[in-house]
Amino acid sequence: MTEEENSDEIPVNVVSNENSDDNKLQSSENDCDEISKELESVKEKNSEYEEKLKHVLADFQNLSKKTQSDIENGVNAKVDDFILDFLKIYDDFVRAKQVFTESNVEAEGLDGILKNMDSLLLKYQIKPIDALGEIFDPNYHEAISVINDSDLDDGTITKEIRKGYISQTRVIRPTLVEISKKG
């Protein structure tokens, strides 16, 4: 055995520092490139997720508005149906009062009931549509007869056959009218 083989020393190959620094620099540049690419990828995904979130939020807001509108329309339809039924009874009371008045029968109790009904309609902002003498408007009136009258303009309402009612901006029941026609 030779002396070198018996030695406790471990052979080491020395690499120059210049070469090592270049490797570190290249490795560092490669790492930076990879990190930049990964950062760009994350930014793109983040943008995609933001867009998706915006779309989902817009869809939710639209659904919320539509649901609110559907609920309001449903409630208004039910209230309008109830008011229409109430108005039929109200009309019966008005006709009964007219008959009692024409027959000279005391109708004080009926007057009190009609006054309470009028208060109820007013409380819920249900107002009669005044039509007599007005020009016919198909949004508020329903013409069921026409008379010839050269003294009046075409479409002037000459007679209310049944009172119409409006609730704020909604027509609950149009007024049935007779209108004039020049002839």
Legacy VTK file of the C-alpha trace (Angstrom):
# vtk DataFile Version 3.0
C-alpha trace
ASCII
DATASET POLYDATA
POINTS 183 float
0.000 0.000 0.000
1.087 3.379 -0.725
1.137 6.248 1.581
-1.571 8.027 -0.324
-3.925 5.125 0.005
-3.423 4.956 3.782
-4.015 8.577 4.350
-7.117 9.785 6.197
-7.513 12.708 3.871
-10.439 12.968 1.527
-9.607 14.047 -1.971
-11.322 17.281 -2.973
-11.598 18.758 -6.420
-11.413 22.514 -6.338
-13.606 24.367 -8.753
-12.756 27.907 -9.537
-14.865 30.654 -7.940
-15.346 32.412 -11.261
-17.220 29.505 -12.719
-19.286 29.073 -9.537
-20.379 32.709 -9.506
-21.536 32.412 -13.119
-23.548 29.320 -12.252
-25.130 31.068 -9.280
-25.950 34.090 -11.424
-27.481 31.956 -14.163
-29.382 29.943 -11.595
-30.615 33.137 -9.960
-31.705 34.558 -13.335
-33.517 31.322 -14.162
-35.259 31.434 -10.785
-36.317 35.057 -11.392
-37.680 34.151 -14.824
-39.640 31.251 -13.374
-40.987 33.413 -10.557
-41.956 36.165 -13.036
-43.741 33.646 -15.241
-45.529 32.200 -12.240
-46.468 35.700 -11.048
-47.917 36.531 -14.477
-49.868 33.275 -14.433
-51.264 34.076 -10.985
-52.159 37.610 -12.117
-54.044 36.210 -15.139
-55.943 33.751 -12.953
-56.721 36.559 -10.505
-58.109 38.700 -13.360
-60.237 35.779 -14.566
-61.593 35.225 -11.061
-62.323 38.945 -10.667
-64.278 38.938 -13.946
-66.214 35.839 -12.903
-66.958 37.436 -9.532
-68.190 40.618 -11.232
-70.491 38.585 -13.485
-71.822 36.559 -10.569
-72.413 39.734 -8.548
-74.229 41.370 -11.480
-76.359 38.242 -11.948
-77.182 38.243 -8.241
-78.173 41.925 -8.294
-80.362 41.366 -11.364
-81.988 38.349 -9.735
-82.552 40.326 -6.549
-84.219 43.188 -8.469
-86.359 40.777 -10.481
-87.403 38.887 -7.368
-88.305 42.150 -5.605
-90.282 43.282 -8.646
-92.079 39.914 -8.903
-93.007 40.070 -5.216
-94.297 43.641 -5.529
-96.286 42.779 -8.665
-97.753 39.695 -6.994
-98.768 41.626 -3.896
-100.211 44.464 -5.995
-102.208 41.991 -8.090
-103.702 40.378 -4.966
-104.486 43.764 -3.410
-106.069 44.937 -6.673
-108.218 41.783 -6.819
-109.381 42.394 -3.256
-110.127 46.064 -3.967
-112.123 45.087 -7.070
-114.257 42.735 -4.968
-114.652 45.454 -2.336
-115.694 47.986 -5.010
-118.468 45.670 -6.204
-119.913 45.692 -2.692
-119.360 49.444 -2.435
-121.267 49.949 -5.717
-124.149 47.868 -4.317
-124.303 50.120 -1.247
-124.281 53.254 -3.431
-127.131 51.874 -5.567
-129.073 50.895 -2.430
-128.698 54.424 -1.080
-129.955 55.873 -4.392
-133.006 53.598 -4.287
-133.716 54.497 -0.648
-133.313 58.217 -1.370
-135.658 58.019 -4.390
-138.211 56.121 -2.292
-137.940 58.626 0.561
-136.751 55.901 2.926
-134.431 56.833 5.800
-130.874 55.805 4.839
-128.848 57.218 7.747
-127.258 53.864 8.594
-126.339 53.366 4.979
-124.764 56.829 4.897
-122.555 55.868 7.856
-121.464 52.646 6.151
-120.631 54.485 2.923
-118.711 57.108 4.886
-116.632 54.342 6.537
-116.024 52.729 3.159
-114.919 56.073 1.700
-112.501 56.520 4.636
-111.088 53.045 4.026
-110.521 53.775 0.338
-108.882 57.088 1.177
-106.664 55.466 3.831
-105.243 53.094 1.206
-104.984 55.848 -1.427
-107.711 54.419 -3.651
-109.195 57.422 -5.434
-112.117 57.683 -7.836
-111.356 58.705 -11.397
-113.284 61.867 -12.216
-114.443 61.528 -15.793
-117.573 63.611 -16.416
-116.788 66.421 -18.890
-113.229 65.168 -19.475
-111.811 63.996 -22.799
-111.812 60.217 -23.221
-108.502 58.566 -22.226
-108.313 54.801 -22.852
-105.853 54.475 -19.947
-108.554 55.576 -17.474
-111.863 55.152 -19.252
-113.770 52.452 -21.073
-116.345 53.727 -23.552
-119.432 51.578 -23.822
-121.671 53.959 -25.753
-121.427 56.929 -28.077
-123.934 59.748 -28.565
-124.062 62.354 -31.330
-123.732 65.893 -29.982
-122.590 68.734 -32.234
-122.087 71.046 -29.237
-119.302 68.903 -27.700
-115.841 67.955 -28.932
-115.277 64.400 -30.085
-114.486 62.099 -27.183
-115.979 64.271 -24.436
-117.357 62.124 -21.626
-121.057 62.870 -21.244
-122.029 60.249 -18.667
-120.356 58.033 -16.077
-121.989 54.623 -16.065
-119.685 53.072 -13.455
-117.085 54.879 -11.364
-113.445 53.942 -11.957
-110.690 53.892 -9.333
-106.956 54.404 -9.287
-104.394 53.364 -6.689
-101.418 55.728 -6.796
-100.436 55.200 -10.463
-102.267 51.935 -11.205
-105.776 51.896 -12.607
-107.656 49.319 -10.561
-110.879 49.697 -12.500
-111.484 52.005 -15.488
-114.526 54.262 -15.501
-117.300 53.044 -17.801
-118.393 56.061 -19.824
-120.548 57.383 -22.591
-118.720 59.696 -25.006
-119.786 62.263 -27.558
-119.240 62.329 -31.269
-119.846 65.320 -33.502
-122.432 64.390 -36.019
LINES 1 184
183 0 1 2 3 4 5 6 7 8 9 10 11 12 13 14 15 16 17 18 19 20 21 22 23 24 25 26 27 28 29 30 31 32 33 34 35 36 37 38 39 40 41 42 43 44 45 46 47 48 49 50 51 52 53 54 55 56 57 58 59 60 61 62 63 64 65 66 67 68 69 70 71 72 73 74 75 76 77 78 79 80 81 82 83 84 85 86 87 88 89 90 91 92 93 94 95 96 97 98 99 100 101 102 103 104 105 106 107 108 109 110 111 112 113 114 115 116 117 118 119 120 121 122 123 124 125 126 127 128 129 130 131 132 133 134 135 136 137 138 139 140 141 142 143 144 145 146 147 148 149 150 151 152 153 154 155 156 157 158 159 160 161 162 163 164 165 166 167 168 169 170 171 172 173 174 175 176 177 178 179 180 181 182
